[in-house]
């Protein structure tokens, strides 16, 4: 069905111009006729006469169920609102305990379930930077626990005092 602006939609008795080009409910052209004759044709099949192209000469009107058309238009407009993907961050340290990592992984599962991306960061403080391999173990453990519901968008890489990795939902 054609896209009609709601401000310009005139139906049934609101259509003042005559003659009009009429299109039936199934899309076939019925030709040019007076507005009264077009209204009778619409009433005969229990539908509305809707002006779809008011700027044309003669204006184009379609025989359709206007309430159903408005519902479908609203549904289509609602569907167009897509959700924006957010990036959520989970921060851990090399000395983070197993249960704490489990809690963080469950939180990451929630984020991935909502179709958000997850940035996993292992942050080093002070002398911990001398044991980067401990941070690698932690991030590998997290990736292993989440491999069933996500894919690695950017592999673990060290950036200064942190190791970061981006995960995206499957």
Secondary structure, 3 states (H helix, E strand, C coil): CCCCCCCCCCEHHHCCCCCEEEECCCCCEEEEECHHHHHHHHHHCCCEEEEEECCCCCCEEEEECHHHHHHHHHHHHHHHCCCCCCEEEEEEECCCCHHHHHHHHHHHHHHHHCCCEEEEEEECCHHHHHHHHHHHHHHHHHHHHHCCCEEEEEEEEEECCEEEEEEEEC
